[in-house]
Structures are given as structure tokens and as C-alpha cells.
Amino acid sequence: MFERLFQALFSYRPVVFQQGDFRFDITTASFVAAGIAALIMGAAILTYRTLGAHGRPRDRVVLTALRMAALALVVFCLFRPTLVVKAAIPQQNVVAVLMDDSRSMQIGDWTNNQPRAEFLRQELAANTSPLLKSLSERFLVRTFRFSSTSGRVNSVKDLTFAGSQTKIGTALDGVREELAGLPVAGIVLVTDGADTSEASLTNTLLNLKAEKLPVFTVGVGSAKLPRDIQIDRVSTPRSVLKGASLLVDAVITQSGYSGQTVTLDVEDDGRIVGSQKVQFPVDGSPAAVRVRATASTPGPRVFSFRVAPQPGEVVTQNNQRDSLVEVRDTREKILYFEGEPRSEMKFIRRAVADDKNLQIVTLQRTADNKFLRLDVDTPDELLGGFPKTRDELFAFKGLILGSIEAAAFSADQLQMIADFVDRRGGGLLMLGGARSFGEGGYGGTPVADALPLLLDPHKGSSEPTTFARLKVLPTRAGQAHAVTQIAGTEEASAARWPELPQVTTINEPLPIKPAATVLMNGTDERLRNMPVLVWQPYGRGKGIAFLAQDSWEWQMHASIPLEDQTHENFWRQMLRWLVTDVPAPVEASTTTDRVEPGEAVTIEASIVDPTWVELNDAHVMARVTRPGGSTLDVPLQWTGERDGQYRGTFVSTAPGAYEIAVDADRAGKPIGSNSAYVRAGAGDSEYFDPTMHEAPLRRIADETGGRFYTTANVAGLAEDVSYAGRGVTSVEERELWNMPIILIMLVGLVCAEWGYRRAVGLS
């Protein structure tokens, strides 16, 4: 509408003024006419000065200004204003029409709920189609399709709209390279703008700008869908232990369903393993929801997070997100070092005795240099007490320190414990007790750095001076954490905590560090709060402080039924969290968990020695097992980008799951092995963020000298390309003195002068 009005007033489209150079075509007659106009201006000024008492000074100023403006407009026309533009010579230049052939073009949000692809069929399918006809009259048109790849096509009829990815940058680069050497007036890009690639457009735009090749973008589709539900994001770990209880955060956006309640289901191979109700806020506001699921089947599992399609939804494919999680059926080793016989150790061991994925190797001091060893793998394991070498300590993934003072360790062992968390990435848990924390003299030691509490470095070992009975409840952050999930559901867990009996602490309350998070607080008889469970990230690992000394009360108190599993659930969750995300000497991963069939898969591996020093001279080989059972060996090479990092690639062939087993050795001595998984299959990313993306399309047009269009104003595109100044052009002069706006302004000024004179009584 604006462009039609602009052209009616100024005779030409806005692009002519944007691309043209303004000048005056002055002749001798122009100067003569301008001189006559100047005399008329002078006479007008003298005329209004003679009004004298018949007019106020303000009236003389206004009337003089109106007369001068009218005469100035006449002088402007006498100087013959002209626009000099470069126009493409008809049929001497090429225009590339790049059409989106991806799945998102099947979304029905165009006119009368038609698919976006219908716009291409109506405007570009035949020589009589409006847009194609106007382009063909001026240019040699070359049509291209693009999705994950791009290529030439004869017409829109060759498009299938089945592409599972949209790579705009790759498509523009391909067209630019294919048409190199030809007189190209511009590229017309018709798409909804939903670029699903992770590549930046910056390099592509720089190349287009360097060649002064404008891109005219046409955005197809609606900027907002009337009714749609989309699962924006789910946060799942890449791997978990078998039987793990997952608390997964999901973000859901919607439009048109404000206030409605839906169910988010979690499915594993068609079996629902978790559900959570969610009520939508106002349109456009994201809804954060936490859903609990159980990973009970080992192996690579695809967890599907799904909201059932609702009435009137424009797009239903974005109601589901899949996440690949490796469920590991392994036994993780945890070293528990206790300085004295006490019930807490016995009940912690009993709590996880039936968990086949946890192994607590217990070392209890019974006298000086005498220890009780439980659940060791070999007769010689821990024979000399706490590990004295990093190799021995780093073989564990978790470390629990009970009531054991810092003086029980050598200086090197204290540093080893800190390195166990920092470098090795292990989990450290210190339990409350008479010889723990400040009372154990840990202030000022390297271990204090790994703990989430501030220990006084000037305070040595001391006898406990405090005693408090605490009612323990999760904090706001703790309610969202897996360790506090002691019942079947999140709601049942929240209801169960207030029912549990009190526990005691004999450790002095300590301030928490800035980066620490309090998961559980305790309230004493005086209603004073103190932290009970606190953690912080430290280097690659985490440090945890649990200040209660008798959590066994949650098992043995008279109010707890014999069959109650609260204590067991708490410690299973605690120790599984302790060893979660602890790296192995060989860590294998892929840059993405899903690729298109035929797309390359990048394998990355991190390799360290038993003391967790990165290795750059290891021999690393990945064995890829394809869906059909055949195998492929892929050597991984040190990248040179980071110590211990290796990389290799292979091409997926058939749809399905690929297992990648990575083995590493050094000088013939094995270092370790690990595995990763990736899926090959048609992706669903085309249906996420399914609106028309105007911002990137405007950026492409603005940075290359083109222009952005919607389907409503695309009729003037061909003319705009003609005046882009690219290709084989001729110089045209467009006179501006005869524009309708000039006549309108002149008549308006004369009428304004006459009207003002009448209004003030001077006519």
C-alpha cells in the first residue's frame, strides 16, 4: 500500500530514488527563468511590506513565506531536477531464483491456510505466473532449489518440499559460484527464512558484498502462528546409569492456548516413563516444566518428550522432541574413608547394597595404620590405607570422607584429593562428624578449596562445641534437584520431607562460598536456619558437603515404617549424583546426536593418562558399527587445537543407530575405551520455530544491497532488480519536475496563501 502511494506521488518506485544519483539539468533558459522568478519574489516581498497597518507582522511573515515557498518550488522545477539511474538492459542479464524446497514450506499458514509452497506454484510455476512473467520480461531466469543441498531445476514442478534441513548460506554460495562469470543482476531468494544449519551467514554475506551481488529476499509465511504448541528445549544428560531417575527441564511455548492445561509425556520405545501436567501462561510466554522419568533399559535410548496435538494447531510436528541418552549398565566405584566406627557408614552401605551400579569400597580406620577394607576388588587394593599415588586414587569416580581429620593425610594426599576433583573430575562428598570440616582441621588445606563451605585457615582440629537437632527441608533449588527425590513423584517427595524425623549436626555452621548452591537447609529448635547439603563445581568435578551425622534416623526412627525406602532412595540418588558426569580416561562423543543419512559424522575423543595428564601421542581408533551390523574403522588424529583432543569423521550410510567404540593405547599399552552413539534419520528441525523469520532475511537483503519483500508487496520485485545497478546496464535519466507531488505542493501553497488571506481579512 505504501509503495503504491509513493509511486503515485513521485512517479517512480522507492528503489529508483535509492539507487539513482540526483542532479539538475541546468540550461541558459533555466537561469533566465530563475532570474524572472527572483524578481517576482522581490516584488512579493515589497507587496506584503506595504500592508502596513492593515496586517500584523506575523501575517506578513506567514504570507511572505508561503509565496516564497511556491516560487522556490517553481525555480526547483525550472532547474530540471533529474535522477540518473543504471537500468539492466532487457534480456542481457541473468537473475537466479532460489526456492526453498524444505518441509517447512508445507506449513499451511499462507493465504486461506494454504501451504507456503502454494505461493511458489502461483507466482513461479509457469510463464503466465505473475512474478515469473515480470522477471522473464526483463531477465534470463535461472531457477534453483535448496534445502540441505542446492541445485538447478527447470521449474517449480520439480520441487518436492521434502528437504529435512534448510541451509541458506550454503545455497547462496552455491548459486554465486555456479553463475560466476555471467552478468548476474541479482539473486531472488524465496523462503520462510528458517535456517536450520549451525553455520554463520557472515562469510557468505561478505563474499556477496565483495562481488556486489544483491540478494532480494521474499519471506513466505506468517510472522506468528494463530494456534501452535512447541517444545522448545529439553535438557537431558548424554549418559546416565541404569535405573537413574531423571529430572528433565523442558521449555514449552504456545500461541492460542493461554490458560489451557496439557500433559507432557516422556516415552521410551513407546512406553511412557514419565508425565507432568503443565498450564500455559499468556500467549508468547514460555512455560518451564520439570518432568521425572526413569531410565530402566540399558543401551542407547531415544527418549521422546511429547504433548498431544491440540484442536486447531497449525503445526503438530513440533509437539515432540527426541533426545538420545546412553543408559549405562556399569558399576561405578566410590571410595569411602571413615575415621571411626559409626552407624552412618553402616546404613549408607546398606542403603545402596542392592544397587548393582554402585560399588562402595570402604576403608575404615580401626587403629593407627590399621584399616578395615570392605568390597575391595583384589586382596592388595588399599592394603596400605588411603591411596598414596594418583593412579590409585584416580581409579575411583567418587570419594566420601567421613569423620576423618586432615592430619590423617599427608600433604601430598591432601593435594591429591583436591586434584581428584579439579583435574580428574571426580565427586567429593564430606560427611558431618566430629573430625570433619573445621573440626577436622581442613581449613587452609587444598581440600578446603574443593569444598563449598568457607573453612577458617587459622583454625586447627578441635573438639565439637555445637550440637543441633535439625528439621531438614529442601530449598527452592533443592526441590528441583534429583538428590531430593525420595518418593515416586516430585509432589510426593515434597510432601514426604516435612514428615521425616530430625537429624543432628555437631559441626559449626559455616558460610557458603559464592559459587555454591544450598540444596537442603536445617531448622533448629530456635528456628535458626543452617545449610545441611551444599555443593559447588570445582574444576572438572564437584565438591559436596552433607553436615548431618545421623541420616540413618530416616531409616531407624520409631516413626519410620520397616518397609519405608526414604533413606535408601536418598543415598542412592546422592551417590549416583556423586559419580554423574565423571569422565573416564577415554571420553568419546559426537558433535551432534543426529545426522541426515549420507551426512558426515564428526567423532571427538579426549585422552588422558592414569594421572589425568592429556596425551597428544596416543594411538586412537574408533570402530563404527552400522545399523546393519557391518563395521568401519576410523582413525582419530590429534587436532592440535587442545591437548588430548582427537578427531575423525565418517559418513553415515543408512538410517538407524550407529555405535562408536573408541580405543586408545600408547606405545602398545592400553589406556582405555569408551563408546558414543549417533542416529541417522530425517530430522524434524524444519517444524521448530515454524514462523517466517523476517530478521535474517532483512539482514541478507540489507547487507548485500537488495531488498526484503513479503508476499503482499512482491509485485514490484522485478522492477527493483532492474535498478540494482548490477550486470549489463544502461544509463537512464528520469525527470522529476513533472512528479504529481510537485503539482500538489504548488497548488497547496497557493491555496494556503489565499486561505490565510481570507482568514485574516486581507483579501
Residue pairs with C-beta under 8 A, 6 or more apart in sequence:
3 13
3 14
3 713
3 716
6 13
6 14
7 13
8 740
9 739
9 740
9 741
9 744
10 17
10 736
10 739
10 740
10 741
11 734
11 736
11 738
11 739
11 740
12 83
12 734
13 716
13 719
13 720
13 723
15 707
15 716
15 719
15 720
15 723
15 724
16 83
16 85
16 723
16 734
17 83
19 85
19 86
19 723
19 724
19 725
20 83
20 84
20 85
20 723
20 734
21 83
21 84
21 85
22 81
22 82
22 83
22 84
23 81
23 82
23 84
24 30
24 79
24 80
24 81
24 82
25 79
25 80
25 81
25 82
25 733
25 735
26 79
26 80
27 80
30 78
30 79
30 80
33 75
33 78
34 75
34 78
34 79
37 71
37 74
37 75
37 78
38 75
40 71
41 67
41 68
41 71
44 64
44 67
44 68
44 71
45 64
45 68
48 55
48 60
48 63
48 64
48 67
49 60
51 59
51 60
51 762
54 762
55 63
55 760
55 762
56 760
59 756
59 760
59 762
62 756
63 753
63 756
63 757
63 762
66 749
66 752
66 753
66 756
67 753
69 749
70 746
70 749
70 750
70 753
73 742
73 745
73 746
73 749
74 746
76 737
76 742
77 737
77 742
78 737
80 735
80 737
81 735
81 736
81 737
82 733
82 734
82 735
82 736
83 733
83 734
83 736
84 731
84 732
84 733
84 734
85 723
85 725
85 731
85 732
85 734
86 723
86 725
86 729
86 730
86 731
86 732
87 722
87 723
87 729
87 730
87 731
87 732
88 138
88 139
88 185
88 721
88 722
88 723
88 724
88 726
88 727
88 728
88 729
89 728
89 729
89 730
90 137
90 138
90 139
91 138
91 139
91 140
92 183
92 727
92 728
93 138
93 139
93 140
93 183
93 184
93 185
93 726
93 727
93 728
94 139
94 140
94 141
94 142
94 179
94 182
94 183
94 184
94 185
94 727
95 135
95 138
95 139
95 140
95 141
95 142
95 184
95 185
95 186
95 187
95 188
95 721
96 142
96 143
96 144
96 175
96 179
96 184
96 186
96 187
96 188
97 124
97 132
97 135
97 141
97 142
97 143
97 144
97 187
97 188
97 190
98 144
98 145
98 146
98 150
98 171
98 172
98 175
98 187
98 188
98 189
98 190
98 191
99 120
99 124
99 143
99 144
99 145
99 146
99 153
99 156
99 159
99 190
99 191
100 116
100 146
100 147
100 166
100 190
100 191
100 192
100 220
101 145
101 146
101 147
101 159
101 160
101 161
101 162
101 163
102 147
102 161
102 162
102 163
102 164
102 165
102 166
102 194
102 196
102 686
103 161
103 162
103 163
103 164
103 686
103 687
104 116
104 166
104 192
104 194
104 221
104 686
104 687
104 690
105 115
105 116
105 117
105 120
105 161
105 191
105 192
105 220
106 115
106 116
106 117
106 161
107 115
107 116
107 192
107 221
107 314
107 315
107 687
107 690
108 114
108 115
108 116
108 314
109 116
109 221
109 222
109 225
109 314
109 690
109 691
110 116
110 118
110 119
110 220
110 221
110 222
110 711
111 118
111 119
111 711
115 161
116 192
116 220
116 221
117 159
117 161
119 190
119 220
119 711
120 156
120 159
120 190
120 220
121 156
122 129
122 130
123 129
123 130
123 131
123 132
123 714
124 131
124 132
124 143
124 155
124 156
124 190
125 132
125 155
125 156
125 157
126 132
126 155
127 133
127 136
130 715
131 714
131 715
131 717
131 718
132 141
134 715
134 717
134 718
134 719
135 141
135 188
135 717
135 718
135 721
137 718
138 718
138 721
138 722
139 185
139 718
139 721
142 152
142 179
143 152
143 153
143 154
143 155
143 156
144 150
144 151
144 152
144 153
144 171
144 174
144 175
145 151
145 152
145 153
145 158
145 159
146 163
146 166
146 167
146 168
146 170
146 171
146 174
147 162
147 163
147 164
147 165
147 166
147 167
148 163
148 164
148 165
148 166
148 167
148 596
148 599
149 167
149 170
150 167
150 170
150 171
150 174
150 175
151 174
152 178
153 159
163 686
164 596
164 682
164 683
164 684
164 685
164 686
165 196
165 197
165 596
165 683
165 685
165 686
166 191
166 194
166 195
166 196
166 197
166 686
167 195
167 196
167 197
167 199
168 189
168 191
168 193
168 195
168 197
168 201
168 204
168 696
168 700
169 195
169 197
169 199
169 200
169 201
169 203
169 204
170 197
170 199
171 189
172 187
172 189
172 204
172 208
172 215
172 700
173 204
173 207
175 187
176 187
176 207
176 208
176 211
176 213
183 727
183 728
184 213
184 726
184 727
185 721
185 722
185 724
185 726
185 727
186 213
186 214
186 215
186 216
186 706
186 721
186 724
186 726
187 213
187 214
187 215
187 216
187 706
188 215
188 216
188 218
188 717
188 721
189 215
189 216
189 217
189 218
189 697
189 700
190 218
190 220
191 217
191 218
191 219
191 220
191 697
192 219
192 220
192 221
192 690
192 691
192 692
192 693
193 217
193 219
193 692
193 693
193 694
193 695
193 696
193 697
194 686
194 689
194 690
194 693
195 201
195 693
195 696
196 683
196 685
196 686
201 696
201 699
201 700
205 699
205 700
205 703
205 704
208 214
208 215
208 703
208 704
209 703
209 704
209 705
212 705
212 726
213 704
213 726
214 701
214 704
214 705
214 706
214 707
214 721
214 724
214 726
215 700
215 701
215 704
215 706
216 701
216 706
216 707
216 708
216 709
216 717
216 720
216 721
217 697
217 698
217 700
217 701
217 706
217 707
217 708
217 709
218 709
218 710
218 711
218 714
218 717
219 692
219 693
219 694
219 697
219 708
219 709
219 710
219 711
220 692
220 711
221 690
221 691
221 692
222 691
222 692
223 691
223 692
223 694
224 255
224 691
225 255
225 256
225 314
225 315
225 690
225 691
226 255
226 256
226 312
226 314
227 255
227 256
227 257
227 310
227 312
227 313
227 314
228 254
228 255
228 256
228 313
228 314
228 315
228 318
228 690
229 252
229 253
229 254
229 257
229 262
229 307
229 309
229 310
229 313
229 318
229 319
230 252
230 253
230 254
230 315
230 318
230 319
230 688
230 689
230 690
231 250
231 251
231 252
231 264
231 305
231 306
231 307
231 318
231 319
231 320
231 321
232 250
232 251
232 252
232 253
232 286
232 688
233 250
233 251
233 321
234 248
234 249
234 250
234 305
234 321
234 323
235 248
235 249
235 250
236 246
236 248
236 303
236 323
236 325
237 246
237 325
237 580
237 581
238 324
238 325
238 326
238 589
238 593
239 325
239 326
239 327
239 328
240 246
240 295
240 325
240 326
240 327
240 328
240 580
241 295
241 327
241 328
241 329
241 330
241 332
241 357
241 358
241 576
241 579
241 580
242 295
242 296
242 297
242 298
242 327
242 328
242 329
242 357
243 294
243 295
243 296
243 355
243 357
244 294
244 295
244 327
244 482
244 576
245 292
245 293
245 294
245 482
245 485
245 573
246 274
246 292
246 293
246 294
246 295
246 325
246 482
247 290
247 291
247 292
247 480
247 481
247 482
247 485
247 490
248 266
248 274
248 290
248 291
248 292
248 293
248 303
248 305
249 288
249 289
249 290
249 480
250 264
250 288
250 289
250 290
250 291
250 305
250 321
251 286
251 287
251 288
251 289
252 264
252 278
252 280
252 286
252 287
252 289
252 307
253 284
253 285
253 286
253 287
254 280
254 283
254 287
255 283
255 284
256 283
256 312
257 280
257 283
257 310
258 280
258 281
258 282
258 283
259 279
259 280
260 279
260 280
260 310
261 277
261 278
261 279
261 280
262 277
262 278
262 280
262 307
262 308
262 310
263 275
263 276
263 277
263 278
263 307
263 308
264 275
264 276
264 277
264 278
264 289
264 291
264 305
264 306
264 307
265 272
265 274
265 275
265 305
265 306
265 307
265 308
266 272
266 273
266 274
266 275
266 291
266 293
266 303
266 304
266 305
266 306
267 273
267 303
267 304
267 306
268 293
268 295
268 296
268 297
268 301
268 302
268 303
268 304
269 297
269 301
269 302
273 293
273 294
273 295
273 296
273 303
274 291
274 292
274 293
274 294
275 291
276 289
276 290
276 291
276 292
278 287
278 289
279 287
280 287
281 287
290 480
290 490
291 305
292 485
292 489
292 490
293 303
295 301
295 303
295 325
295 327
296 327
297 327
298 327
298 328
298 329
299 326
299 327
300 324
300 325
300 326
300 327
300 657
300 659
300 677
301 324
301 325
301 326
301 327
302 322
302 323
302 324
302 325
302 679
303 322
303 323
303 324
303 325
304 320
304 321
304 322
305 320
305 321
305 322
305 323
306 319
306 320
307 319
307 320
308 319
309 316
309 319
313 319
314 690
315 687
315 690
317 684
317 687
318 684
318 687
318 688
318 690
320 684
322 594
322 684
323 593
324 593
324 594
324 677
324 678
324 679
326 675
326 676
326 677
328 357
329 357
330 357
331 356
331 357
331 358
331 359
332 357
332 358
332 359
332 397
332 398
332 579
332 582
333 359
333 361
333 395
333 396
333 397
333 398
334 358
334 359
334 360
334 361
334 396
334 397
334 398
334 399
334 400
334 575
334 578
334 579
335 361
335 363
335 382
335 387
335 393
335 396
335 398
335 399
335 400
336 345
336 348
336 349
336 360
336 361
336 362
336 363
336 400
336 402
337 363
337 364
337 365
337 386
337 399
337 400
337 401
337 402
337 404
338 345
338 362
338 363
338 364
338 365
338 402
338 403
338 404
339 364
339 365
339 402
339 403
339 404
339 405
339 408
339 433
339 435
340 364
340 365
340 402
340 403
340 404
340 433
340 434
340 435
341 364
341 366
342 402
342 403
342 433
342 549
343 550
343 552
344 402
344 431
344 433
344 549
344 550
344 551
344 552
345 362
345 364
345 402
346 552
347 551
347 552
347 555
347 556
347 567
348 360
348 400
348 551
348 571
349 360
349 362
349 374
351 555
351 567
351 568
351 570
351 571
351 572
352 358
352 360
352 568
352 571
352 572
352 575
355 572
355 575
357 576
358 572
358 575
358 576
358 579
359 375
360 374
360 375
360 400
360 575
361 373
361 374
361 375
361 376
361 377
361 381
361 382
361 396
362 372
362 373
362 374
362 375
363 371
363 372
363 373
363 382
363 385
363 386
364 371
364 372
364 374
365 371
365 385
365 404
365 408
366 372
369 385
371 382
371 385
373 381
373 382
373 383
376 382
386 408
386 409
386 413
387 393
387 413
387 416
388 410
388 412
388 413
390 416
390 419
390 610
390 611
390 612
391 610
391 611
393 399
393 416
393 417
393 420
394 420
394 424
394 426
394 610
394 611
394 612
395 610
396 420
396 426
397 426
397 427
397 578
397 579
397 582
398 426
398 427
398 428
398 429
398 575
398 578
398 579
398 582
399 417
399 420
399 426
399 427
399 428
399 429
400 429
400 430
400 431
400 578
401 417
401 428
401 429
401 430
401 431
401 436
401 447
402 431
402 433
402 436
403 431
403 433
403 434
403 435
403 436
403 440
403 549
404 433
404 435
404 436
404 440
405 435
405 440
405 441
405 461
406 414
406 440
406 441
406 442
406 445
406 447
406 461
407 441
407 461
409 417
414 445
414 446
414 447
415 446
417 428
417 446
417 447
417 450
418 446
418 447
418 449
418 450
419 446
419 612
420 426
420 428
420 541
421 427
421 428
421 450
421 538
421 539
421 540
421 541
421 542
421 543
422 450
422 538
422 539
422 540
422 541
423 539
423 540
423 612
424 540
424 541
424 582
424 583
424 612
425 539
425 540
425 541
425 581
425 582
425 583
425 612
426 541
426 579
426 582
427 541
427 542
427 544
427 577
427 578
427 579
427 580
427 582
428 447
428 450
428 451
428 538
428 541
428 542
428 543
428 544
429 544
429 545
429 546
429 574
429 578
430 436
430 437
430 442
430 451
430 543
430 544
430 545
430 546
431 546
431 548
431 549
432 505
432 506
432 507
432 546
432 547
432 548
432 549
433 440
433 506
433 507
433 549
434 463
434 464
434 506
435 461
436 442
436 507
437 451
437 453
437 455
437 507
437 508
437 510
437 545
437 547
438 455
438 456
438 459
438 462
438 507
438 508
438 510
439 461
439 462
439 463
439 464
439 506
439 507
439 508
440 461
441 459
441 460
441 461
441 462
442 448
442 451
442 455
443 455
443 456
443 457
443 458
443 459
443 460
444 455
444 457
444 458
448 455
448 457
449 538
450 538
450 541
450 543
451 536
451 543
451 545
452 512
452 513
452 515
452 516
452 517
452 534
452 535
452 536
452 543
452 544
452 545
453 510
453 511
453 512
453 513
453 516
453 531
453 534
453 545
454 510
454 511
454 512
454 513
455 510
464 506
464 507
464 508
465 508
466 505
466 506
466 507
466 508
466 509
467 504
467 505
467 506
468 504
468 505
468 522
468 524
468 525
468 530
469 502
469 503
469 504
469 524
469 525
470 502
470 503
470 504
470 505
470 522
470 523
470 524
470 530
470 532
470 548
471 498
471 502
471 522
471 523
471 524
472 497
472 500
472 502
472 503
472 520
472 521
472 522
472 532
472 548
473 497
473 498
473 520
473 521
473 523
474 481
474 484
474 494
474 497
474 519
474 520
475 518
475 519
475 520
475 521
477 517
477 518
477 519
478 484
478 518
478 519
478 520
478 533
479 490
479 494
481 519
481 577
482 573
482 576
482 577
483 519
483 533
483 570
483 573
483 574
483 577
484 493
484 497
484 519
484 520
484 570
484 573
485 493
485 569
485 573
486 493
486 496
486 497
486 566
486 569
486 570
486 573
487 493
487 495
487 496
487 566
487 569
496 566
500 554
500 566
501 553
501 554
501 557
501 559
501 560
502 553
503 522
503 532
503 548
503 549
503 550
503 551
503 553
503 554
504 548
504 549
504 550
505 522
505 530
505 532
505 547
505 548
505 549
506 549
507 547
507 549
509 530
509 531
510 531
512 518
512 531
512 534
513 536
515 536
515 537
516 534
516 535
516 536
517 534
517 535
517 536
518 531
518 533
518 534
519 533
519 534
519 535
520 531
520 532
520 533
521 529
521 530
521 531
521 532
522 529
522 530
522 531
522 532
522 547
522 548
523 529
524 530
530 547
531 545
531 547
532 546
532 547
532 548
533 544
533 545
533 546
533 547
534 544
534 545
535 542
535 543
535 544
535 545
536 542
536 543
540 583
541 582
544 578
546 574
551 567
551 570
551 571
552 567
554 560
554 566
554 567
554 570
555 564
555 566
555 567
555 568
560 566
560 567
583 606
584 672
584 674
585 607
585 608
585 609
585 610
585 612
585 664
585 671
585 672
586 605
586 606
586 607
586 662
586 663
586 664
586 671
586 672
586 673
586 674
587 605
587 606
587 674
588 603
588 604
588 605
588 622
588 660
588 661
588 662
588 674
588 675
588 676
589 603
589 604
589 605
589 676
590 601
590 602
590 603
590 604
590 660
590 676
590 677
590 678
591 601
591 602
591 604
592 601
592 678
593 677
593 678
593 679
594 678
594 679
594 680
594 681
594 683
595 601
595 652
595 678
595 679
595 680
596 652
596 680
596 681
596 682
596 683
597 652
597 653
597 654
597 655
597 680
597 681
597 682
598 651
598 652
598 653
599 651
599 652
599 680
600 649
600 650
600 651
600 652
601 649
601 650
601 651
601 652
601 658
601 678
601 680
602 647
602 648
602 649
603 622
603 634
603 636
603 647
603 648
603 649
603 650
603 660
603 662
603 676
604 645
604 646
604 647
605 620
605 622
605 636
605 645
605 646
605 647
605 662
605 664
605 674
606 614
606 644
606 645
606 646
607 614
607 615
607 618
607 620
607 644
607 646
607 664
607 671
608 614
608 615
608 644
609 615
609 666
609 671
614 642
614 643
614 644
614 645
615 644
615 664
615 666
615 671
616 638
616 643
616 644
617 638
617 666
618 638
618 646
618 664
618 665
618 666
618 671
619 664
619 665
619 666
620 635
620 636
620 637
620 646
620 662
620 663
620 664
621 633
621 634
621 635
621 636
621 662
621 663
621 664
622 633
622 634
622 635
622 636
622 648
622 650
622 660
622 661
622 662
622 663
623 631
623 632
623 633
623 634
623 660
623 661
623 662
623 663
624 631
624 632
624 633
624 634
624 650
624 658
624 659
624 660
625 631
625 658
625 659
625 660
625 661
626 632
626 653
626 654
626 656
626 658
627 654
627 655
627 656
627 657
627 658
627 680
628 654
628 656
632 650
634 648
634 649
634 650
635 648
636 646
636 647
636 648
636 662
637 646
637 647
637 648
638 645
638 646
639 645
639 646
639 647
652 658
652 678
652 680
653 680
654 680
655 680
655 681
655 682
656 679
656 680
656 681
657 677
657 678
657 679
658 677
658 678
658 679
658 680
659 675
659 677
660 675
660 676
660 677
660 678
661 673
661 674
661 675
662 673
662 674
662 675
662 676
663 670
663 672
663 673
664 670
664 671
664 672
664 673
665 671
694 708
697 708
698 708
700 706
701 707
701 708
702 708
705 724
706 724
707 717
707 720
709 717
736 742
754 763
757 763
